[in-house]
Amino acid sequence: DPAPPAGPVPQVTQLTGQRLSPGKVRFTWKNPAPKAGDSYLWRPIEVGVKHPFSSTDETTVTVPGSSSGSTCIEVQLRRADGAVAAENTEGCAK
C-alpha cells in the first residue's frame, strides 16, 4: 500500500526576535510538527526591498539589526521532500 498523504506542511510558531546589540538581532522559532530532514527558508522583510530566501537547518538565525528601529524576518518550514508551508510566519524585534 502507498504511504498516506503527509498532509499540509504547518507554519512555524513562536517566531520572536531579541536585539543582542545595536547591530545584531537573533530570531528563534518552533517547528510544531518536526520531521527528519526539515529545514527553514527565511529572509529579512524590508520595505521596498525583495530579499532572496536563505536556508538553515536550525530554528534560529542572527541578522544585522535595522538602524530604522524594527528588524523583521519571515520564515517558512520546508520538508525533506521539498514541500513548504502555504503561509510564511513573520516576526519583528524593536
PyMOL Python script that loads the backbone (N, CA, C, O; Angstrom):
from pymol import cmd

cmd.read_pdbstr("""\
ATOM      1  N   ASP A   1       0.842  -1.195   0.000  1.00  0.00           N
ATOM      2  CA  ASP A   1       0.000   0.000   0.000  1.00  0.00           C
ATOM      3  C   ASP A   1       0.879   1.247   0.000  1.00  0.00           C
ATOM      4  O   ASP A   1       1.911   1.280   0.671  1.00  0.00           O
ATOM      5  N   PRO A   2       0.476   2.267  -0.746  1.00  0.00           N
ATOM      6  CA  PRO A   2       1.250   3.511  -0.704  1.00  0.00           C
ATOM      7  C   PRO A   2       1.084   4.200   0.650  1.00  0.00           C
ATOM      8  O   PRO A   2       0.098   3.997   1.359  1.00  0.00           O
ATOM      9  N   ALA A   3       2.081   5.020   0.985  1.00  0.00           N
ATOM     10  CA  ALA A   3       2.012   5.762   2.248  1.00  0.00           C
ATOM     11  C   ALA A   3       0.875   6.773   2.175  1.00  0.00           C
ATOM     12  O   ALA A   3       0.599   7.321   1.108  1.00  0.00           O
ATOM     13  N   PRO A   4       0.220   7.022   3.293  1.00  0.00           N
ATOM     14  CA  PRO A   4      -0.848   8.027   3.269  1.00  0.00           C
ATOM     15  C   PRO A   4      -0.250   9.414   3.036  1.00  0.00           C
ATOM     16  O   PRO A   4       0.917   9.644   3.354  1.00  0.00           O
ATOM     17  N   PRO A   5      -1.038  10.338   2.484  1.00  0.00           N
ATOM     18  CA  PRO A   5      -0.519  11.686   2.272  1.00  0.00           C
ATOM     19  C   PRO A   5      -0.070  12.303   3.596  1.00  0.00           C
ATOM     20  O   PRO A   5      -0.680  12.079   4.641  1.00  0.00           O
ATOM     21  N   ALA A   6       0.987  13.067   3.530  1.00  0.00           N
ATOM     22  CA  ALA A   6       1.567  13.654   4.736  1.00  0.00           C
ATOM     23  C   ALA A   6       0.733  14.803   5.273  1.00  0.00           C
ATOM     24  O   ALA A   6       0.897  15.193   6.428  1.00  0.00           O
ATOM     25  N   GLY A   7      -0.146  15.343   4.471  1.00  0.00           N
ATOM     26  CA  GLY A   7      -0.940  16.491   4.898  1.00  0.00           C
ATOM     27  C   GLY A   7      -0.170  17.776   4.681  1.00  0.00           C
ATOM     28  O   GLY A   7       0.994  17.754   4.282  1.00  0.00           O
ATOM     29  N   PRO A   8      -0.816  18.887   4.942  1.00  0.00           N
ATOM     30  CA  PRO A   8      -0.156  20.165   4.685  1.00  0.00           C
ATOM     31  C   PRO A   8       1.026  20.389   5.630  1.00  0.00           C
ATOM     32  O   PRO A   8       1.046  19.899   6.759  1.00  0.00           O
ATOM     33  N   VAL A   9       1.993  21.132   5.141  1.00  0.00           N
ATOM     34  CA  VAL A   9       3.154  21.499   5.960  1.00  0.00           C
ATOM     35  C   VAL A   9       2.726  22.647   6.874  1.00  0.00           C
ATOM     36  O   VAL A   9       2.200  23.646   6.384  1.00  0.00           O
ATOM     37  N   PRO A  10       2.935  22.534   8.184  1.00  0.00           N
ATOM     38  CA  PRO A  10       2.488  23.597   9.093  1.00  0.00           C
ATOM     39  C   PRO A  10       3.410  24.817   9.050  1.00  0.00           C
ATOM     40  O   PRO A  10       4.560  24.739   8.617  1.00  0.00           O
ATOM     41  N   GLN A  11       2.875  25.928   9.506  1.00  0.00           N
ATOM     42  CA  GLN A  11       3.683  27.136   9.678  1.00  0.00           C
ATOM     43  C   GLN A  11       4.520  26.993  10.940  1.00  0.00           C
ATOM     44  O   GLN A  11       4.123  26.304  11.879  1.00  0.00           O
ATOM     45  N   VAL A  12       5.684  27.646  10.961  1.00  0.00           N
ATOM     46  CA  VAL A  12       6.442  27.699  12.209  1.00  0.00           C
ATOM     47  C   VAL A  12       5.669  28.575  13.194  1.00  0.00           C
ATOM     48  O   VAL A  12       4.860  29.409  12.789  1.00  0.00           O
ATOM     49  N   THR A  13       5.919  28.382  14.479  1.00  0.00           N
ATOM     50  CA  THR A  13       5.215  29.131  15.520  1.00  0.00           C
ATOM     51  C   THR A  13       6.230  29.820  16.430  1.00  0.00           C
ATOM     52  O   THR A  13       7.429  29.547  16.367  1.00  0.00           O
ATOM     53  N   GLN A  14       5.732  30.707  17.264  1.00  0.00           N
ATOM     54  CA  GLN A  14       6.528  31.377  18.301  1.00  0.00           C
ATOM     55  C   GLN A  14       7.776  32.058  17.723  1.00  0.00           C
ATOM     56  O   GLN A  14       8.853  31.983  18.315  1.00  0.00           O
ATOM     57  N   LEU A  15       7.635  32.716  16.581  1.00  0.00           N
ATOM     58  CA  LEU A  15       8.750  33.455  15.986  1.00  0.00           C
ATOM     59  C   LEU A  15       8.939  34.745  16.770  1.00  0.00           C
ATOM     60  O   LEU A  15       8.072  35.618  16.779  1.00  0.00           O
ATOM     61  N   THR A  16      10.082  34.846  17.424  1.00  0.00           N
ATOM     62  CA  THR A  16      10.379  36.036  18.225  1.00  0.00           C
ATOM     63  C   THR A  16      11.792  36.509  17.934  1.00  0.00           C
ATOM     64  O   THR A  16      12.669  35.723  17.575  1.00  0.00           O
ATOM     65  N   GLY A  17      11.993  37.809  18.095  1.00  0.00           N
ATOM     66  CA  GLY A  17      13.303  38.400  17.891  1.00  0.00           C
ATOM     67  C   GLY A  17      13.803  39.079  19.147  1.00  0.00           C
ATOM     68  O   GLY A  17      13.026  39.642  19.919  1.00  0.00           O
ATOM     69  N   GLN A  18      15.115  39.020  19.342  1.00  0.00           N
ATOM     70  CA  GLN A  18      15.743  39.650  20.506  1.00  0.00           C
ATOM     71  C   GLN A  18      16.966  40.420  20.032  1.00  0.00           C
ATOM     72  O   GLN A  18      17.857  39.860  19.394  1.00  0.00           O
ATOM     73  N   ARG A  19      17.001  41.713  20.350  1.00  0.00           N
ATOM     74  CA  ARG A  19      18.148  42.533  19.982  1.00  0.00           C
ATOM     75  C   ARG A  19      19.327  42.164  20.886  1.00  0.00           C
ATOM     76  O   ARG A  19      19.236  42.261  22.110  1.00  0.00           O
ATOM     77  N   LEU A  20      20.436  41.740  20.266  1.00  0.00           N
ATOM     78  CA  LEU A  20      21.622  41.348  21.022  1.00  0.00           C
ATOM     79  C   LEU A  20      22.532  42.547  21.267  1.00  0.00           C
ATOM     80  O   LEU A  20      23.172  42.652  22.314  1.00  0.00           O
ATOM     81  N   SER A  21      22.581  43.439  20.297  1.00  0.00           N
ATOM     82  CA  SER A  21      23.389  44.646  20.358  1.00  0.00           C
ATOM     83  C   SER A  21      22.803  45.591  19.324  1.00  0.00           C
ATOM     84  O   SER A  21      21.879  45.203  18.608  1.00  0.00           O
ATOM     85  N   PRO A  22      23.301  46.811  19.219  1.00  0.00           N
ATOM     86  CA  PRO A  22      22.728  47.720  18.218  1.00  0.00           C
ATOM     87  C   PRO A  22      22.794  47.161  16.787  1.00  0.00           C
ATOM     88  O   PRO A  22      21.989  47.546  15.939  1.00  0.00           O
ATOM     89  N   GLY A  23      23.726  46.276  16.522  1.00  0.00           N
ATOM     90  CA  GLY A  23      23.887  45.791  15.159  1.00  0.00           C
ATOM     91  C   GLY A  23      23.424  44.378  14.894  1.00  0.00           C
ATOM     92  O   GLY A  23      23.556  43.909  13.764  1.00  0.00           O
ATOM     93  N   LYS A  24      22.876  43.658  15.899  1.00  0.00           N
ATOM     94  CA  LYS A  24      22.501  42.257  15.700  1.00  0.00           C
ATOM     95  C   LYS A  24      21.183  41.923  16.389  1.00  0.00           C
ATOM     96  O   LYS A  24      20.899  42.385  17.494  1.00  0.00           O
ATOM     97  N   VAL A  25      20.386  41.102  15.699  1.00  0.00           N
ATOM     98  CA  VAL A  25      19.124  40.616  16.251  1.00  0.00           C
ATOM     99  C   VAL A  25      19.069  39.107  16.024  1.00  0.00           C
ATOM    100  O   VAL A  25      19.335  38.629  14.921  1.00  0.00           O
ATOM    101  N   ARG A  26      18.721  38.361  17.074  1.00  0.00           N
ATOM    102  CA  ARG A  26      18.564  36.903  16.950  1.00  0.00           C
ATOM    103  C   ARG A  26      17.077  36.569  16.952  1.00  0.00           C
ATOM    104  O   ARG A  26      16.328  36.998  17.830  1.00  0.00           O
ATOM    105  N   PHE A  27      16.666  35.793  15.949  1.00  0.00           N
ATOM    106  CA  PHE A  27      15.293  35.306  15.858  1.00  0.00           C
ATOM    107  C   PHE A  27      15.287  33.811  16.140  1.00  0.00           C
ATOM    108  O   PHE A  27      16.182  33.081  15.714  1.00  0.00           O
ATOM    109  N   THR A  28      14.259  33.364  16.869  1.00  0.00           N
ATOM    110  CA  THR A  28      14.066  31.946  17.140  1.00  0.00           C
ATOM    111  C   THR A  28      12.612  31.592  16.851  1.00  0.00           C
ATOM    112  O   THR A  28      11.735  32.455  16.905  1.00  0.00           O
ATOM    113  N   TRP A  29      12.358  30.315  16.542  1.00  0.00           N
ATOM    114  CA  TRP A  29      11.004  29.851  16.273  1.00  0.00           C
ATOM    115  C   TRP A  29      10.894  28.381  16.620  1.00  0.00           C
ATOM    116  O   TRP A  29      11.891  27.711  16.890  1.00  0.00           O
ATOM    117  N   LYS A  30       9.659  27.893  16.608  1.00  0.00           N
ATOM    118  CA  LYS A  30       9.372  26.487  16.907  1.00  0.00           C
ATOM    119  C   LYS A  30       8.783  25.805  15.667  1.00  0.00           C
ATOM    120  O   LYS A  30       8.055  26.418  14.885  1.00  0.00           O
ATOM    121  N   ASN A  31       9.117  24.535  15.513  1.00  0.00           N
ATOM    122  CA  ASN A  31       8.517  23.684  14.494  1.00  0.00           C
ATOM    123  C   ASN A  31       7.430  22.886  15.205  1.00  0.00           C
ATOM    124  O   ASN A  31       7.745  22.063  16.064  1.00  0.00           O
ATOM    125  N   PRO A  32       6.145  23.109  14.867  1.00  0.00           N
ATOM    126  CA  PRO A  32       5.064  22.447  15.607  1.00  0.00           C
ATOM    127  C   PRO A  32       4.958  20.944  15.348  1.00  0.00           C
ATOM    128  O   PRO A  32       4.317  20.232  16.120  1.00  0.00           O
ATOM    129  N   ALA A  33       5.577  20.456  14.277  1.00  0.00           N
ATOM    130  CA  ALA A  33       5.493  19.026  13.951  1.00  0.00           C
ATOM    131  C   ALA A  33       6.788  18.597  13.264  1.00  0.00           C
ATOM    132  O   ALA A  33       6.791  18.331  12.062  1.00  0.00           O
ATOM    133  N   PRO A  34       7.901  18.526  14.024  1.00  0.00           N
ATOM    134  CA  PRO A  34       9.195  18.228  13.403  1.00  0.00           C
ATOM    135  C   PRO A  34       9.236  16.857  12.728  1.00  0.00           C
ATOM    136  O   PRO A  34       8.656  15.883  13.207  1.00  0.00           O
ATOM    137  N   LYS A  35       9.942  16.822  11.600  1.00  0.00           N
ATOM    138  CA  LYS A  35      10.187  15.569  10.883  1.00  0.00           C
ATOM    139  C   LYS A  35      11.647  15.560  10.447  1.00  0.00           C
ATOM    140  O   LYS A  35      12.255  16.615  10.263  1.00  0.00           O
ATOM    141  N   ALA A  36      12.202  14.369  10.284  1.00  0.00           N
ATOM    142  CA  ALA A  36      13.587  14.241   9.831  1.00  0.00           C
ATOM    143  C   ALA A  36      13.762  14.970   8.504  1.00  0.00           C
ATOM    144  O   ALA A  36      12.939  14.834   7.599  1.00  0.00           O
ATOM    145  N   GLY A  37      14.830  15.737   8.396  1.00  0.00           N
ATOM    146  CA  GLY A  37      15.136  16.436   7.158  1.00  0.00           C
ATOM    147  C   GLY A  37      14.512  17.807   7.020  1.00  0.00           C
ATOM    148  O   GLY A  37      14.706  18.465   5.998  1.00  0.00           O
ATOM    149  N   ASP A  38      13.757  18.265   8.030  1.00  0.00           N
ATOM    150  CA  ASP A  38      13.165  19.600   7.960  1.00  0.00           C
ATOM    151  C   ASP A  38      14.245  20.666   7.878  1.00  0.00           C
ATOM    152  O   ASP A  38      15.317  20.527   8.467  1.00  0.00           O
ATOM    153  N   SER A  39      13.954  21.728   7.144  1.00  0.00           N
ATOM    154  CA  SER A  39      14.804  22.908   7.115  1.00  0.00           C
ATOM    155  C   SER A  39      13.889  24.124   7.032  1.00  0.00           C
ATOM    156  O   SER A  39      12.666  23.993   6.966  1.00  0.00           O
ATOM    157  N   TYR A  40      14.487  25.290   7.035  1.00  0.00           N
ATOM    158  CA  TYR A  40      13.710  26.522   7.101  1.00  0.00           C
ATOM    159  C   TYR A  40      14.242  27.514   6.077  1.00  0.00           C
ATOM    160  O   TYR A  40      15.451  27.686   5.924  1.00  0.00           O
ATOM    161  N   LEU A  41      13.316  28.162   5.380  1.00  0.00           N
ATOM    162  CA  LEU A  41      13.655  29.250   4.481  1.00  0.00           C
ATOM    163  C   LEU A  41      13.329  30.540   5.213  1.00  0.00           C
ATOM    164  O   LEU A  41      12.261  30.657   5.814  1.00  0.00           O
ATOM    165  N   TRP A  42      14.228  31.500   5.170  1.00  0.00           N
ATOM    166  CA  TRP A  42      13.982  32.759   5.875  1.00  0.00           C
ATOM    167  C   TRP A  42      14.578  33.907   5.059  1.00  0.00           C
ATOM    168  O   TRP A  42      15.493  33.715   4.258  1.00  0.00           O
ATOM    169  N   ARG A  43      14.039  35.090   5.282  1.00  0.00           N
ATOM    170  CA  ARG A  43      14.589  36.294   4.655  1.00  0.00           C
ATOM    171  C   ARG A  43      14.157  37.524   5.433  1.00  0.00           C
ATOM    172  O   ARG A  43      13.108  37.531   6.076  1.00  0.00           O
ATOM    173  N   PRO A  44      14.982  38.568   5.367  1.00  0.00           N
ATOM    174  CA  PRO A  44      14.594  39.829   6.000  1.00  0.00           C
ATOM    175  C   PRO A  44      13.392  40.441   5.288  1.00  0.00           C
ATOM    176  O   PRO A  44      13.212  40.263   4.083  1.00  0.00           O
ATOM    177  N   ILE A  45      12.585  41.151   6.037  1.00  0.00           N
ATOM    178  CA  ILE A  45      11.478  41.924   5.466  1.00  0.00           C
ATOM    179  C   ILE A  45      11.899  43.387   5.544  1.00  0.00           C
ATOM    180  O   ILE A  45      12.158  43.913   6.627  1.00  0.00           O
ATOM    181  N   GLU A  46      11.963  44.026   4.402  1.00  0.00           N
ATOM    182  CA  GLU A  46      12.392  45.421   4.339  1.00  0.00           C
ATOM    183  C   GLU A  46      11.549  46.118   3.283  1.00  0.00           C
ATOM    184  O   GLU A  46      11.470  45.650   2.147  1.00  0.00           O
ATOM    185  N   VAL A  47      10.923  47.222   3.641  1.00  0.00           N
ATOM    186  CA  VAL A  47      10.061  47.951   2.719  1.00  0.00           C
ATOM    187  C   VAL A  47      10.852  48.344   1.472  1.00  0.00           C
ATOM    188  O   VAL A  47      11.925  48.941   1.562  1.00  0.00           O
ATOM    189  N   GLY A  48      10.305  48.001   0.321  1.00  0.00           N
ATOM    190  CA  GLY A  48      10.918  48.379  -0.946  1.00  0.00           C
ATOM    191  C   GLY A  48      12.050  47.477  -1.406  1.00  0.00           C
ATOM    192  O   GLY A  48      12.632  47.717  -2.464  1.00  0.00           O
ATOM    193  N   VAL A  49      12.383  46.427  -0.624  1.00  0.00           N
ATOM    194  CA  VAL A  49      13.473  45.529  -0.990  1.00  0.00           C
ATOM    195  C   VAL A  49      12.949  44.086  -0.935  1.00  0.00           C
ATOM    196  O   VAL A  49      12.340  43.681   0.055  1.00  0.00           O
ATOM    197  N   LYS A  50      13.186  43.323  -1.992  1.00  0.00           N
ATOM    198  CA  LYS A  50      12.779  41.909  -2.030  1.00  0.00           C
ATOM    199  C   LYS A  50      14.038  41.063  -1.865  1.00  0.00           C
ATOM    200  O   LYS A  50      14.773  40.840  -2.827  1.00  0.00           O
ATOM    201  N   HIS A  51      14.280  40.597  -0.650  1.00  0.00           N
ATOM    202  CA  HIS A  51      15.455  39.780  -0.360  1.00  0.00           C
ATOM    203  C   HIS A  51      15.214  38.334  -0.788  1.00  0.00           C
ATOM    204  O   HIS A  51      14.085  37.851  -0.700  1.00  0.00           O
ATOM    205  N   PRO A  52      16.262  37.628  -1.254  1.00  0.00           N
ATOM    206  CA  PRO A  52      16.109  36.203  -1.545  1.00  0.00           C
ATOM    207  C   PRO A  52      16.043  35.409  -0.239  1.00  0.00           C
ATOM    208  O   PRO A  52      16.533  35.858   0.797  1.00  0.00           O
ATOM    209  N   PHE A  53      15.436  34.228  -0.301  1.00  0.00           N
ATOM    210  CA  PHE A  53      15.396  33.361   0.869  1.00  0.00           C
ATOM    211  C   PHE A  53      16.766  32.730   1.105  1.00  0.00           C
ATOM    212  O   PHE A  53      17.480  32.399   0.159  1.00  0.00           O
ATOM    213  N   SER A  54      17.119  32.568   2.371  1.00  0.00           N
ATOM    214  CA  SER A  54      18.279  31.786   2.785  1.00  0.00           C
ATOM    215  C   SER A  54      17.732  30.532   3.451  1.00  0.00           C
ATOM    216  O   SER A  54      16.569  30.500   3.853  1.00  0.00           O
ATOM    217  N   SER A  55      18.567  29.496   3.570  1.00  0.00           N
ATOM    218  CA  SER A  55      18.135  28.234   4.157  1.00  0.00           C
ATOM    219  C   SER A  55      18.969  27.925   5.396  1.00  0.00           C
ATOM    220  O   SER A  55      20.162  28.225   5.446  1.00  0.00           O
ATOM    221  N   THR A  56      18.324  27.322   6.393  1.00  0.00           N
ATOM    222  CA  THR A  56      19.018  26.872   7.597  1.00  0.00           C
ATOM    223  C   THR A  56      18.343  25.611   8.117  1.00  0.00           C
ATOM    224  O   THR A  56      17.149  25.397   7.909  1.00  0.00           O
ATOM    225  N   ASP A  57      19.127  24.781   8.798  1.00  0.00           N
ATOM    226  CA  ASP A  57      18.577  23.602   9.463  1.00  0.00           C
ATOM    227  C   ASP A  57      18.249  23.896  10.926  1.00  0.00           C
ATOM    228  O   ASP A  57      17.643  23.069  11.607  1.00  0.00           O
ATOM    229  N   GLU A  58      18.646  25.068  11.404  1.00  0.00           N
ATOM    230  CA  GLU A  58      18.446  25.460  12.799  1.00  0.00           C
ATOM    231  C   GLU A  58      17.137  26.225  12.965  1.00  0.00           C
ATOM    232  O   GLU A  58      16.558  26.690  11.983  1.00  0.00           O
ATOM    233  N   THR A  59      16.673  26.356  14.203  1.00  0.00           N
ATOM    234  CA  THR A  59      15.474  27.144  14.488  1.00  0.00           C
ATOM    235  C   THR A  59      15.857  28.506  15.047  1.00  0.00           C
ATOM    236  O   THR A  59      15.150  29.074  15.880  1.00  0.00           O
ATOM    237  N   THR A  60      16.991  29.020  14.575  1.00  0.00           N
ATOM    238  CA  THR A  60      17.449  30.342  14.980  1.00  0.00           C
ATOM    239  C   THR A  60      18.335  30.927  13.892  1.00  0.00           C
ATOM    240  O   THR A  60      19.067  30.201  13.218  1.00  0.00           O
ATOM    241  N   VAL A  61      18.266  32.239  13.725  1.00  0.00           N
ATOM    242  CA  VAL A  61      19.191  32.973  12.856  1.00  0.00           C
ATOM    243  C   VAL A  61      19.518  34.297  13.530  1.00  0.00           C
ATOM    244  O   VAL A  61      18.705  34.854  14.268  1.00  0.00           O
ATOM    245  N   THR A  62      20.720  34.790  13.262  1.00  0.00           N
ATOM    246  CA  THR A  62      21.121  36.117  13.731  1.00  0.00           C
ATOM    247  C   THR A  62      21.331  36.987  12.506  1.00  0.00           C
ATOM    248  O   THR A  62      22.048  36.614  11.577  1.00  0.00           O
ATOM    249  N   VAL A  63      20.697  38.152  12.515  1.00  0.00           N
ATOM    250  CA  VAL A  63      20.730  39.052  11.358  1.00  0.00           C
ATOM    251  C   VAL A  63      21.198  40.433  11.786  1.00  0.00           C
ATOM    252  O   VAL A  63      21.135  40.766  12.970  1.00  0.00           O
ATOM    253  N   PRO A  64      21.671  41.249  10.831  1.00  0.00           N
ATOM    254  CA  PRO A  64      22.008  42.635  11.159  1.00  0.00           C
ATOM    255  C   PRO A  64      20.751  43.380  11.591  1.00  0.00           C
ATOM    256  O   PRO A  64      19.688  43.224  10.990  1.00  0.00           O
ATOM    257  N   GLY A  65      20.883  44.178  12.622  1.00  0.00           N
ATOM    258  CA  GLY A  65      19.761  44.965  13.106  1.00  0.00           C
ATOM    259  C   GLY A  65      19.528  46.175  12.221  1.00  0.00           C
ATOM    260  O   GLY A  65      20.477  46.768  11.707  1.00  0.00           O
ATOM    261  N   SER A  66      18.263  46.545  12.040  1.00  0.00           N
ATOM    262  CA  SER A  66      17.909  47.713  11.244  1.00  0.00           C
ATOM    263  C   SER A  66      18.198  48.980  12.041  1.00  0.00           C
ATOM    264  O   SER A  66      17.919  49.046  13.238  1.00  0.00           O
ATOM    265  N   SER A  67      18.751  49.969  11.380  1.00  0.00           N
ATOM    266  CA  SER A  67      19.021  51.251  12.050  1.00  0.00           C
ATOM    267  C   SER A  67      17.748  52.076  12.176  1.00  0.00           C
ATOM    268  O   SER A  67      17.723  53.071  12.901  1.00  0.00           O
ATOM    269  N   SER A  68      16.680  51.668  11.470  1.00  0.00           N
ATOM    270  CA  SER A  68      15.439  52.442  11.488  1.00  0.00           C
ATOM    271  C   SER A  68      14.485  52.025  12.604  1.00  0.00           C
ATOM    272  O   SER A  68      13.382  52.565  12.699  1.00  0.00           O
ATOM    273  N   GLY A  69      14.880  51.092  13.437  1.00  0.00           N
ATOM    274  CA  GLY A  69      14.000  50.663  14.527  1.00  0.00           C
ATOM    275  C   GLY A  69      13.757  49.173  14.516  1.00  0.00           C
ATOM    276  O   GLY A  69      14.558  48.413  15.059  1.00  0.00           O
ATOM    277  N   SER A  70      12.653  48.733  13.902  1.00  0.00           N
ATOM    278  CA  SER A  70      12.292  47.317  13.897  1.00  0.00           C
ATOM    279  C   SER A  70      13.085  46.533  12.847  1.00  0.00           C
ATOM    280  O   SER A  70      13.348  47.020  11.747  1.00  0.00           O
ATOM    281  N   THR A  71      13.454  45.309  13.221  1.00  0.00           N
ATOM    282  CA  THR A  71      14.069  44.360  12.298  1.00  0.00           C
ATOM    283  C   THR A  71      13.098  43.200  12.186  1.00  0.00           C
ATOM    284  O   THR A  71      12.677  42.636  13.196  1.00  0.00           O
ATOM    285  N   CYS A  72      12.737  42.840  10.945  1.00  0.00           N
ATOM    286  CA  CYS A  72      11.721  41.813  10.729  1.00  0.00           C
ATOM    287  C   CYS A  72      12.230  40.753   9.750  1.00  0.00           C
ATOM    288  O   CYS A  72      13.024  41.034   8.852  1.00  0.00           O
ATOM    289  N   ILE A  73      11.741  39.514   9.957  1.00  0.00           N
ATOM    290  CA  ILE A  73      12.031  38.426   9.021  1.00  0.00           C
ATOM    291  C   ILE A  73      10.756  37.623   8.795  1.00  0.00           C
ATOM    292  O   ILE A  73       9.789  37.736   9.548  1.00  0.00           O
ATOM    293  N   GLU A  74      10.778  36.809   7.741  1.00  0.00           N
ATOM    294  CA  GLU A  74       9.732  35.816   7.531  1.00  0.00           C
ATOM    295  C   GLU A  74      10.403  34.461   7.415  1.00  0.00           C
ATOM    296  O   GLU A  74      11.508  34.341   6.885  1.00  0.00           O
ATOM    297  N   VAL A  75       9.710  33.430   7.925  1.00  0.00           N
ATOM    298  CA  VAL A  75      10.258  32.071   7.978  1.00  0.00           C
ATOM    299  C   VAL A  75       9.217  31.103   7.422  1.00  0.00           C
ATOM    300  O   VAL A  75       8.019  31.255   7.657  1.00  0.00           O
ATOM    301  N   GLN A  76       9.702  30.100   6.676  1.00  0.00           N
ATOM    302  CA  GLN A  76       8.835  29.087   6.085  1.00  0.00           C
ATOM    303  C   GLN A  76       9.454  27.709   6.332  1.00  0.00           C
ATOM    304  O   GLN A  76      10.641  27.504   6.078  1.00  0.00           O
ATOM    305  N   LEU A  77       8.661  26.782   6.817  1.00  0.00           N
ATOM    306  CA  LEU A  77       9.101  25.403   7.038  1.00  0.00           C
ATOM    307  C   LEU A  77       9.156  24.668   5.711  1.00  0.00           C
ATOM    308  O   LEU A  77       8.220  24.739   4.914  1.00  0.00           O
ATOM    309  N   ARG A  78      10.271  23.950   5.472  1.00  0.00           N
ATOM    310  CA  ARG A  78      10.420  23.137   4.256  1.00  0.00           C
ATOM    311  C   ARG A  78      10.727  21.703   4.674  1.00  0.00           C
ATOM    312  O   ARG A  78      11.657  21.450   5.440  1.00  0.00           O
ATOM    313  N   ARG A  79       9.930  20.770   4.158  1.00  0.00           N
ATOM    314  CA  ARG A  79      10.143  19.349   4.424  1.00  0.00           C
ATOM    315  C   ARG A  79      11.258  18.815   3.528  1.00  0.00           C
ATOM    316  O   ARG A  79      11.644  19.458   2.552  1.00  0.00           O
ATOM    317  N   ALA A  80      11.769  17.631   3.869  1.00  0.00           N
ATOM    318  CA  ALA A  80      12.857  16.994   3.116  1.00  0.00           C
ATOM    319  C   ALA A  80      12.462  16.732   1.665  1.00  0.00           C
ATOM    320  O   ALA A  80      13.324  16.709   0.787  1.00  0.00           O
ATOM    321  N   ASP A  81      11.159  16.533   1.401  1.00  0.00           N
ATOM    322  CA  ASP A  81      10.710  16.271   0.030  1.00  0.00           C
ATOM    323  C   ASP A  81      10.506  17.551  -0.780  1.00  0.00           C
ATOM    324  O   ASP A  81      10.086  17.495  -1.936  1.00  0.00           O
ATOM    325  N   GLY A  82      10.804  18.706  -0.173  1.00  0.00           N
ATOM    326  CA  GLY A  82      10.672  19.981  -0.871  1.00  0.00           C
ATOM    327  C   GLY A  82       9.352  20.690  -0.635  1.00  0.00           C
ATOM    328  O   GLY A  82       9.204  21.847  -1.030  1.00  0.00           O
ATOM    329  N   ALA A  83       8.382  20.030   0.000  1.00  0.00           N
ATOM    330  CA  ALA A  83       7.100  20.671   0.294  1.00  0.00           C
ATOM    331  C   ALA A  83       7.320  21.786   1.319  1.00  0.00           C
ATOM    332  O   ALA A  83       8.118  21.645   2.246  1.00  0.00           O
ATOM    333  N   VAL A  84       6.599  22.894   1.135  1.00  0.00           N
ATOM    334  CA  VAL A  84       6.743  24.035   2.048  1.00  0.00           C
ATOM    335  C   VAL A  84       5.383  24.421   2.617  1.00  0.00           C
ATOM    336  O   VAL A  84       4.337  24.091   2.058  1.00  0.00           O
ATOM    337  N   ALA A  85       5.427  25.126   3.737  1.00  0.00           N
ATOM    338  CA  ALA A  85       4.199  25.633   4.337  1.00  0.00           C
ATOM    339  C   ALA A  85       3.543  26.620   3.373  1.00  0.00           C
ATOM    340  O   ALA A  85       4.231  27.361   2.671  1.00  0.00           O
ATOM    341  N   ALA A  86       2.218  26.626   3.342  1.00  0.00           N
ATOM    342  CA  ALA A  86       1.484  27.508   2.437  1.00  0.00           C
ATOM    343  C   ALA A  86       1.641  28.976   2.837  1.00  0.00           C
ATOM    344  O   ALA A  86       1.554  29.865   1.989  1.00  0.00           O
ATOM    345  N   GLU A  87       1.867  29.226   4.105  1.00  0.00           N
ATOM    346  CA  GLU A  87       1.995  30.592   4.612  1.00  0.00           C
ATOM    347  C   GLU A  87       3.331  30.763   5.326  1.00  0.00           C
ATOM    348  O   GLU A  87       3.803  29.851   6.005  1.00  0.00           O
ATOM    349  N   ASN A  88       3.932  31.930   5.168  1.00  0.00           N
ATOM    350  CA  ASN A  88       5.140  32.284   5.907  1.00  0.00           C
ATOM    351  C   ASN A  88       4.722  32.853   7.261  1.00  0.00           C
ATOM    352  O   ASN A  88       3.617  33.375   7.411  1.00  0.00           O
ATOM    353  N   THR A  89       5.599  32.750   8.227  1.00  0.00           N
ATOM    354  CA  THR A  89       5.393  33.366   9.526  1.00  0.00           C
ATOM    355  C   THR A  89       6.319  34.568   9.633  1.00  0.00           C
ATOM    356  O   THR A  89       7.509  34.465   9.334  1.00  0.00           O
ATOM    357  N   GLU A  90       5.779  35.706  10.056  1.00  0.00           N
ATOM    358  CA  GLU A  90       6.562  36.940  10.171  1.00  0.00           C
ATOM    359  C   GLU A  90       6.751  37.304  11.624  1.00  0.00           C
ATOM    360  O   GLU A  90       5.872  37.077  12.456  1.00  0.00           O
ATOM    361  N   GLY A  91       7.919  37.879  11.928  1.00  0.00           N
ATOM    362  CA  GLY A  91       8.200  38.344  13.270  1.00  0.00           C
ATOM    363  C   GLY A  91       9.156  39.522  13.232  1.00  0.00           C
ATOM    364  O   GLY A  91       9.955  39.656  12.305  1.00  0.00           O
ATOM    365  N   CYS A  92       9.069  40.376  14.246  1.00  0.00           N
ATOM    366  CA  CYS A  92       9.892  41.579  14.325  1.00  0.00           C
ATOM    367  C   CYS A  92      10.485  41.744  15.713  1.00  0.00           C
ATOM    368  O   CYS A  92       9.959  41.223  16.697  1.00  0.00           O
ATOM    369  N   ALA A  93      11.578  42.470  15.773  1.00  0.00           N
ATOM    370  CA  ALA A  93      12.182  42.869  17.045  1.00  0.00           C
ATOM    371  C   ALA A  93      12.436  44.356  16.969  1.00  0.00           C
ATOM    372  O   ALA A  93      12.880  44.865  15.940  1.00  0.00           O
ATOM    373  N   LYS A  94      12.153  45.060  18.066  1.00  0.00           N
ATOM    374  CA  LYS A  94      12.376  46.529  18.088  1.00  0.00           C
ATOM    375  C   LYS A  94      13.720  46.844  18.661  1.00  0.00           C
ATOM    376  O   LYS A  94      14.089  48.013  18.763  1.00  0.00           O
TER     377      LYS A  94
END
""", "prot")
cmd.dss("prot")
cmd.show_as("cartoon", "prot")
cmd.util.cbc("prot")
cmd.orient("prot")
